[in-house]
């Protein structure tokens, strides 16, 4: 993510998947925080959506 527009793009895409709440992308820290109902949207679907936008995905330790 390079700017707040990138963060908004990710937030909007994740919101469209459903099953995600409290979505907050932060371009300064290069992070995405959310609550995910994996019964509705599996983590793999979330990761694929983000990668499809051209961004990398890595879990936080």
N, CA, C and O atoms as a CHARMM CRD file, in Angstrom:
* protein
*
  244
    1    1 UNK  N      0.84400  -1.17800   0.00000 PROA 1      0.00000
    2    1 UNK  CA     0.00000   0.00000   0.00000 PROA 1      0.00000
    3    1 UNK  C      0.88400   1.23400   0.00000 PROA 1      0.00000
    4    1 UNK  O      1.83000   1.35700   0.77800 PROA 1      0.00000
    5    2 UNK  N      0.54600   2.13000  -0.89000 PROA 2      0.00000
    6    2 UNK  CA     1.34900   3.34400  -1.00200 PROA 2      0.00000
    7    2 UNK  C      0.65100   4.60000  -0.49400 PROA 2      0.00000
    8    2 UNK  O      1.30400   5.61200  -0.24000 PROA 2      0.00000
    9    3 UNK  N     -0.67100   4.54100  -0.34400 PROA 3      0.00000
   10    3 UNK  CA    -1.40100   5.75100   0.04000 PROA 3      0.00000
   11    3 UNK  C     -2.74000   5.37500   0.68000 PROA 3      0.00000
   12    3 UNK  O     -3.11800   4.20500   0.72300 PROA 3      0.00000
   13    4 UNK  N     -3.43700   6.37900   1.16900 PROA 4      0.00000
   14    4 UNK  CA    -4.73500   6.12000   1.79700 PROA 4      0.00000
   15    4 UNK  C     -5.74100   5.60300   0.77400 PROA 4      0.00000
   16    4 UNK  O     -6.67100   4.88200   1.13500 PROA 4      0.00000
   17    5 UNK  N     -5.56700   5.96300  -0.49800 PROA 5      0.00000
   18    5 UNK  CA    -6.44300   5.44000  -1.54500 PROA 5      0.00000
   19    5 UNK  C     -6.29100   3.93400  -1.69900 PROA 5      0.00000
   20    5 UNK  O     -7.26800   3.22300  -1.93300 PROA 5      0.00000
   21    6 UNK  N     -5.06100   3.45300  -1.56600 PROA 6      0.00000
   22    6 UNK  CA    -4.80300   2.00900  -1.61900 PROA 6      0.00000
   23    6 UNK  C     -5.49700   1.30800  -0.45200 PROA 6      0.00000
   24    6 UNK  O     -6.11000   0.25500  -0.62400 PROA 6      0.00000
   25    7 UNK  N     -5.39500   1.89600   0.71700 PROA 7      0.00000
   26    7 UNK  CA    -6.03000   1.31900   1.90100 PROA 7      0.00000
   27    7 UNK  C     -7.53900   1.25300   1.72100 PROA 7      0.00000
   28    7 UNK  O     -8.16600   0.25200   2.06800 PROA 7      0.00000
   29    8 UNK  N     -8.11600   2.30200   1.18500 PROA 8      0.00000
   30    8 UNK  CA    -9.55600   2.32900   0.94800 PROA 8      0.00000
   31    8 UNK  C     -9.95900   1.28300  -0.08500 PROA 8      0.00000
   32    8 UNK  O    -10.99900   0.63800   0.05300 PROA 8      0.00000
   33    9 UNK  N     -9.14800   1.11700  -1.10500 PROA 9      0.00000
   34    9 UNK  CA    -9.41000   0.10700  -2.13900 PROA 9      0.00000
   35    9 UNK  C     -9.46700  -1.29100  -1.51800 PROA 9      0.00000
   36    9 UNK  O    -10.35000  -2.08300  -1.84700 PROA 9      0.00000
   37   10 UNK  N     -8.53400  -1.58900  -0.63200 PROA 10     0.00000
   38   10 UNK  CA    -8.50400  -2.88500   0.03900 PROA 10     0.00000
   39   10 UNK  C     -9.71300  -3.03400   0.95300 PROA 10     0.00000
   40   10 UNK  O    -10.37700  -4.07100   0.93500 PROA 10     0.00000
   41   11 UNK  N    -10.00300  -2.01900   1.74700 PROA 11     0.00000
   42   11 UNK  CA   -11.15800  -2.07200   2.64800 PROA 11     0.00000
   43   11 UNK  C    -12.44500  -2.33300   1.87400 PROA 11     0.00000
   44   11 UNK  O    -13.25600  -3.16200   2.28600 PROA 11     0.00000
   45   12 UNK  N    -12.63800  -1.63900   0.76300 PROA 12     0.00000
   46   12 UNK  CA   -13.85000  -1.81300  -0.04300 PROA 12     0.00000
   47   12 UNK  C    -13.94100  -3.22200  -0.61000 PROA 12     0.00000
   48   12 UNK  O    -15.01200  -3.82800  -0.59600 PROA 12     0.00000
   49   13 UNK  N    -12.83300  -3.74700  -1.10500 PROA 13     0.00000
   50   13 UNK  CA   -12.82200  -5.08800  -1.68200 PROA 13     0.00000
   51   13 UNK  C    -13.12200  -6.14600  -0.62600 PROA 13     0.00000
   52   13 UNK  O    -13.87600  -7.08500  -0.88400 PROA 13     0.00000
   53   14 UNK  N    -12.54100  -6.00000   0.54900 PROA 14     0.00000
   54   14 UNK  CA   -12.76600  -6.96000   1.63000 PROA 14     0.00000
   55   14 UNK  C    -14.21400  -6.88900   2.10400 PROA 14     0.00000
   56   14 UNK  O    -14.82600  -7.91800   2.39100 PROA 14     0.00000
   57   15 UNK  N    -14.75300  -5.69800   2.18600 PROA 15     0.00000
   58   15 UNK  CA   -16.14200  -5.52400   2.61100 PROA 15     0.00000
   59   15 UNK  C    -17.09700  -6.23200   1.65300 PROA 15     0.00000
   60   15 UNK  O    -18.10800  -6.78300   2.08800 PROA 15     0.00000
   61   16 UNK  N    -16.79600  -6.22400   0.37500 PROA 16     0.00000
   62   16 UNK  CA   -17.64500  -6.86800  -0.62200 PROA 16     0.00000
   63   16 UNK  C    -17.67700  -8.38400  -0.46900 PROA 16     0.00000
   64   16 UNK  O    -18.63700  -9.02300  -0.90100 PROA 16     0.00000
   65   17 UNK  N    -16.65600  -8.96600   0.13100 PROA 17     0.00000
   66   17 UNK  CA   -16.63000 -10.41100   0.33600 PROA 17     0.00000
   67   17 UNK  C    -17.70300 -10.86500   1.31900 PROA 17     0.00000
   68   17 UNK  O    -18.23200 -11.97000   1.19700 PROA 17     0.00000
   69   18 UNK  N    -18.02200 -10.02500   2.28100 PROA 18     0.00000
   70   18 UNK  CA   -18.92400 -10.42700   3.35600 PROA 18     0.00000
   71   18 UNK  C    -18.14800 -11.21300   4.40100 PROA 18     0.00000
   72   18 UNK  O    -17.05800 -11.71700   4.12900 PROA 18     0.00000
   73   19 UNK  N    -18.70400 -11.31300   5.57500 PROA 19     0.00000
   74   19 UNK  CA   -18.06600 -12.06100   6.64700 PROA 19     0.00000
   75   19 UNK  C    -16.97800 -11.30600   7.38900 PROA 19     0.00000
   76   19 UNK  O    -16.42400 -11.82400   8.35800 PROA 19     0.00000
   77   20 UNK  N    -16.66000 -10.09300   6.95500 PROA 20     0.00000
   78   20 UNK  CA   -15.61500  -9.30200   7.60600 PROA 20     0.00000
   79   20 UNK  C    -16.23700  -8.08700   8.28100 PROA 20     0.00000
   80   20 UNK  O    -17.13700  -7.44800   7.73500 PROA 20     0.00000
   81   21 UNK  N    -15.74400  -7.78200   9.47100 PROA 21     0.00000
   82   21 UNK  CA   -16.22200  -6.62300  10.22200 PROA 21     0.00000
   83   21 UNK  C    -15.02100  -5.85600  10.77200 PROA 21     0.00000
   84   21 UNK  O    -13.91300  -6.38600  10.85900 PROA 21     0.00000
   85   22 UNK  N    -15.26200  -4.61500  11.13500 PROA 22     0.00000
   86   22 UNK  CA   -14.22300  -3.76700  11.73900 PROA 22     0.00000
   87   22 UNK  C    -12.96300  -3.73500  10.87000 PROA 22     0.00000
   88   22 UNK  O    -11.85100  -3.91700  11.36700 PROA 22     0.00000
   89   23 UNK  N    -13.14600  -3.50500   9.58100 PROA 23     0.00000
   90   23 UNK  CA   -12.05900  -3.53600   8.60300 PROA 23     0.00000
   91   23 UNK  C    -11.28100  -2.22600   8.66800 PROA 23     0.00000
   92   23 UNK  O    -11.85100  -1.14600   8.50900 PROA 23     0.00000
   93   24 UNK  N     -9.96900  -2.33200   8.90600 PROA 24     0.00000
   94   24 UNK  CA    -9.11800  -1.14200   8.97400 PROA 24     0.00000
   95   24 UNK  C     -7.78800  -1.43000   8.29000 PROA 24     0.00000
   96   24 UNK  O     -6.96100  -2.17700   8.81100 PROA 24     0.00000
   97   25 UNK  N     -7.59200  -0.83400   7.12400 PROA 25     0.00000
   98   25 UNK  CA    -6.31400  -0.92600   6.42600 PROA 25     0.00000
   99   25 UNK  C     -5.51400   0.33200   6.73900 PROA 25     0.00000
  100   25 UNK  O     -6.06000   1.43600   6.75600 PROA 25     0.00000
  101   26 UNK  N     -4.23100   0.16100   6.98300 PROA 26     0.00000
  102   26 UNK  CA    -3.36400   1.28600   7.32300 PROA 26     0.00000
  103   26 UNK  C     -2.14000   1.25400   6.40800 PROA 26     0.00000
  104   26 UNK  O     -1.28800   0.37400   6.53500 PROA 26     0.00000
  105   27 UNK  N     -2.05500   2.20800   5.49600 PROA 27     0.00000
  106   27 UNK  CA    -0.93000   2.20500   4.55500 PROA 27     0.00000
  107   27 UNK  C      0.39100   2.55800   5.22900 PROA 27     0.00000
  108   27 UNK  O      1.44700   2.13700   4.75800 PROA 27     0.00000
  109   28 UNK  N      0.35700   3.31000   6.30700 PROA 28     0.00000
  110   28 UNK  CA     1.60000   3.69100   6.98500 PROA 28     0.00000
  111   28 UNK  C      2.26600   2.49200   7.64900 PROA 28     0.00000
  112   28 UNK  O      3.49200   2.37200   7.64400 PROA 28     0.00000
  113   29 UNK  N      1.44900   1.59900   8.22300 PROA 29     0.00000
  114   29 UNK  CA     1.99500   0.41100   8.88300 PROA 29     0.00000
  115   29 UNK  C      1.91400  -0.82500   7.99500 PROA 29     0.00000
  116   29 UNK  O      2.38200  -1.89900   8.37000 PROA 29     0.00000
  117   30 UNK  N      1.31100  -0.66600   6.80400 PROA 30     0.00000
  118   30 UNK  CA     1.17800  -1.76700   5.84600 PROA 30     0.00000
  119   30 UNK  C      0.39900  -2.94200   6.44100 PROA 30     0.00000
  120   30 UNK  O      0.74700  -4.10200   6.21800 PROA 30     0.00000
  121   31 UNK  N     -0.66300  -2.63000   7.20300 PROA 31     0.00000
  122   31 UNK  CA    -1.43400  -3.68100   7.85900 PROA 31     0.00000
  123   31 UNK  C     -2.91900  -3.57500   7.53900 PROA 31     0.00000
  124   31 UNK  O     -3.43300  -2.52000   7.16800 PROA 31     0.00000
  125   32 UNK  N     -3.58000  -4.70600   7.69800 PROA 32     0.00000
  126   32 UNK  CA    -5.02800  -4.79200   7.58900 PROA 32     0.00000
  127   32 UNK  C     -5.51800  -5.52600   8.82100 PROA 32     0.00000
  128   32 UNK  O     -5.09500  -6.65000   9.09200 PROA 32     0.00000
  129   33 UNK  N     -6.40100  -4.89800   9.56000 PROA 33     0.00000
  130   33 UNK  CA    -6.98900  -5.52400  10.74000 PROA 33     0.00000
  131   33 UNK  C     -8.47600  -5.67800  10.50600 PROA 33     0.00000
  132   33 UNK  O     -9.12400  -4.78500   9.95900 PROA 33     0.00000
  133   34 UNK  N     -9.01700  -6.81800  10.92300 PROA 34     0.00000
  134   34 UNK  CA   -10.44500  -7.06800  10.77600 PROA 34     0.00000
  135   34 UNK  C    -10.84500  -8.26100  11.62400 PROA 34     0.00000
  136   34 UNK  O    -10.00800  -9.02000  12.11300 PROA 34     0.00000
  137   35 UNK  N    -12.14200  -8.39900  11.78100 PROA 35     0.00000
  138   35 UNK  CA   -12.70700  -9.61100  12.38200 PROA 35     0.00000
  139   35 UNK  C    -13.34600 -10.37300  11.23200 PROA 35     0.00000
  140   35 UNK  O    -14.13900  -9.81200  10.47600 PROA 35     0.00000
  141   36 UNK  N    -13.00300 -11.65900  11.09600 PROA 36     0.00000
  142   36 UNK  CA   -13.46900 -12.45400   9.97000 PROA 36     0.00000
  143   36 UNK  C    -14.26600 -13.65100  10.45000 PROA 36     0.00000
  144   36 UNK  O    -13.79500 -14.42100  11.28700 PROA 36     0.00000
  145   37 UNK  N    -15.47300 -13.80900   9.92100 PROA 37     0.00000
  146   37 UNK  CA   -16.28500 -14.99500  10.16600 PROA 37     0.00000
  147   37 UNK  C    -15.90600 -16.00700   9.09200 PROA 37     0.00000
  148   37 UNK  O    -16.40500 -15.94600   7.96800 PROA 37     0.00000
  149   38 UNK  N    -15.02200 -16.93700   9.44000 PROA 38     0.00000
  150   38 UNK  CA   -14.51200 -17.88000   8.45200 PROA 38     0.00000
  151   38 UNK  C    -15.55300 -18.89300   7.99600 PROA 38     0.00000
  152   38 UNK  O    -15.32500 -19.59900   7.01400 PROA 38     0.00000
  153   39 UNK  N    -16.67600 -18.98200   8.67400 PROA 39     0.00000
  154   39 UNK  CA   -17.76900 -19.82600   8.19300 PROA 39     0.00000
  155   39 UNK  C    -18.43200 -19.17400   6.97700 PROA 39     0.00000
  156   39 UNK  O    -18.97800 -19.86500   6.11700 PROA 39     0.00000
  157   40 UNK  N    -18.38200 -17.85900   6.91100 PROA 40     0.00000
  158   40 UNK  CA   -18.95200 -17.10600   5.79000 PROA 40     0.00000
  159   40 UNK  C    -17.92100 -16.89300   4.69000 PROA 40     0.00000
  160   40 UNK  O    -18.20600 -17.11400   3.51200 PROA 40     0.00000
  161   41 UNK  N    -16.73300 -16.46600   5.07400 PROA 41     0.00000
  162   41 UNK  CA   -15.65300 -16.19000   4.12200 PROA 41     0.00000
  163   41 UNK  C    -14.36500 -16.81800   4.64200 PROA 41     0.00000
  164   41 UNK  O    -13.80500 -16.34600   5.63100 PROA 41     0.00000
  165   42 UNK  N    -13.89600 -17.86600   3.99500 PROA 42     0.00000
  166   42 UNK  CA   -12.64100 -18.48600   4.43600 PROA 42     0.00000
  167   42 UNK  C    -11.46100 -17.52600   4.29000 PROA 42     0.00000
  168   42 UNK  O    -11.45800 -16.64700   3.42800 PROA 42     0.00000
  169   43 UNK  N    -10.48300 -17.71000   5.13400 PROA 43     0.00000
  170   43 UNK  CA    -9.28100 -16.86900   5.09500 PROA 43     0.00000
  171   43 UNK  C     -8.62600 -16.91900   3.71500 PROA 43     0.00000
  172   43 UNK  O     -8.11100 -15.91000   3.23500 PROA 43     0.00000
  173   44 UNK  N     -8.64400 -18.08500   3.08200 PROA 44     0.00000
  174   44 UNK  CA    -8.03000 -18.20800   1.75600 PROA 44     0.00000
  175   44 UNK  C     -8.71800 -17.30000   0.73700 PROA 44     0.00000
  176   44 UNK  O     -8.05100 -16.73400  -0.12900 PROA 44     0.00000
  177   45 UNK  N    -10.03200 -17.15200   0.82800 PROA 45     0.00000
  178   45 UNK  CA   -10.76500 -16.26100  -0.08600 PROA 45     0.00000
  179   45 UNK  C    -10.35500 -14.81000   0.14900 PROA 45     0.00000
  180   45 UNK  O    -10.20900 -14.03800  -0.79900 PROA 45     0.00000
  181   46 UNK  N    -10.17300 -14.44900   1.40000 PROA 46     0.00000
  182   46 UNK  CA    -9.72400 -13.09800   1.74600 PROA 46     0.00000
  183   46 UNK  C     -8.33200 -12.83700   1.16800 PROA 46     0.00000
  184   46 UNK  O     -8.08800 -11.79200   0.56400 PROA 46     0.00000
  185   47 UNK  N     -7.43000 -13.79100   1.35800 PROA 47     0.00000
  186   47 UNK  CA    -6.06900 -13.63900   0.85500 PROA 47     0.00000
  187   47 UNK  C     -6.04700 -13.54300  -0.66800 PROA 47     0.00000
  188   47 UNK  O     -5.31200 -12.73000  -1.22900 PROA 47     0.00000
  189   48 UNK  N     -6.84700 -14.36600  -1.33600 PROA 48     0.00000
  190   48 UNK  CA    -6.91300 -14.33300  -2.80300 PROA 48     0.00000
  191   48 UNK  C     -7.42900 -12.98500  -3.30000 PROA 48     0.00000
  192   48 UNK  O     -6.93700 -12.45700  -4.29700 PROA 48     0.00000
  193   49 UNK  N     -8.41200 -12.43700  -2.61200 PROA 49     0.00000
  194   49 UNK  CA    -8.97300 -11.14000  -2.99700 PROA 49     0.00000
  195   49 UNK  C     -7.90600 -10.04900  -2.91000 PROA 49     0.00000
  196   49 UNK  O     -7.77300  -9.23100  -3.82000 PROA 49     0.00000
  197   50 UNK  N     -7.15800 -10.04100  -1.82800 PROA 50     0.00000
  198   50 UNK  CA    -6.12200  -9.02800  -1.62800 PROA 50     0.00000
  199   50 UNK  C     -4.99500  -9.20200  -2.64000 PROA 50     0.00000
  200   50 UNK  O     -4.51100  -8.22200  -3.20600 PROA 50     0.00000
  201   51 UNK  N     -4.57900 -10.43500  -2.86900 PROA 51     0.00000
  202   51 UNK  CA    -3.52700 -10.68500  -3.87100 PROA 51     0.00000
  203   51 UNK  C     -4.00000 -10.28200  -5.26500 PROA 51     0.00000
  204   51 UNK  O     -3.21500  -9.79100  -6.07500 PROA 51     0.00000
  205   52 UNK  N     -5.28700 -10.49200  -5.53900 PROA 52     0.00000
  206   52 UNK  CA    -5.85500 -10.11300  -6.82500 PROA 52     0.00000
  207   52 UNK  C     -5.81000  -8.61400  -7.07500 PROA 52     0.00000
  208   52 UNK  O     -5.84100  -8.16800  -8.22200 PROA 52     0.00000
  209   53 UNK  N     -5.73800  -7.84500  -6.01100 PROA 53     0.00000
  210   53 UNK  CA    -5.60900  -6.38700  -6.12500 PROA 53     0.00000
  211   53 UNK  C     -4.15400  -5.96000  -6.33500 PROA 53     0.00000
  212   53 UNK  O     -3.86600  -4.78700  -6.57200 PROA 53     0.00000
  213   54 UNK  N     -3.24000  -6.93900  -6.24200 PROA 54     0.00000
  214   54 UNK  CA    -1.82800  -6.63900  -6.45000 PROA 54     0.00000
  215   54 UNK  C     -1.02700  -6.43200  -5.18300 PROA 54     0.00000
  216   54 UNK  O      0.08800  -5.91300  -5.23600 PROA 54     0.00000
  217   55 UNK  N     -1.57500  -6.82900  -4.03900 PROA 55     0.00000
  218   55 UNK  CA    -0.89400  -6.64800  -2.75900 PROA 55     0.00000
  219   55 UNK  C     -0.49100  -7.99700  -2.18200 PROA 55     0.00000
  220   55 UNK  O     -1.13400  -9.01000  -2.45800 PROA 55     0.00000
  221   56 UNK  N      0.55800  -8.01300  -1.39300 PROA 56     0.00000
  222   56 UNK  CA     1.00300  -9.22200  -0.72800 PROA 56     0.00000
  223   56 UNK  C      0.22800  -9.44800   0.55800 PROA 56     0.00000
  224   56 UNK  O     -0.40500  -8.54100   1.09900 PROA 56     0.00000
  225   57 UNK  N      0.29800 -10.68900   1.03300 PROA 57     0.00000
  226   57 UNK  CA    -0.39000 -11.06400   2.27000 PROA 57     0.00000
  227   57 UNK  C      0.58000 -11.85900   3.13700 PROA 57     0.00000
  228   57 UNK  O      1.20200 -12.81300   2.67000 PROA 57     0.00000
  229   58 UNK  N      0.70300 -11.46500   4.38900 PROA 58     0.00000
  230   58 UNK  CA     1.52500 -12.19100   5.35300 PROA 58     0.00000
  231   58 UNK  C      0.87900 -12.04000   6.72100 PROA 58     0.00000
  232   58 UNK  O      0.50800 -10.93200   7.10800 PROA 58     0.00000
  233   59 UNK  N      0.73700 -13.14800   7.47000 PROA 59     0.00000
  234   59 UNK  CA     0.14200 -13.04200   8.80500 PROA 59     0.00000
  235   59 UNK  C      1.08400 -12.31800   9.76700 PROA 59     0.00000
  236   59 UNK  O      2.30500 -12.38600   9.63000 PROA 59     0.00000
  237   60 UNK  N      0.50600 -11.63700  10.72300 PROA 60     0.00000
  238   60 UNK  CA     1.30800 -11.00200  11.76900 PROA 60     0.00000
  239   60 UNK  C      1.65300 -12.03500  12.81400 PROA 60     0.00000
  240   60 UNK  O      0.85200 -12.92500  13.09800 PROA 60     0.00000
  241   61 UNK  N      2.82200 -11.93100  13.38300 PROA 61     0.00000
  242   61 UNK  CA     3.25600 -12.89100  14.40300 PROA 61     0.00000
  243   61 UNK  C      2.55900 -12.64900  15.70600 PROA 61     0.00000
  244   61 UNK  O      2.80200 -13.36300  16.67900 PROA 61     0.00000
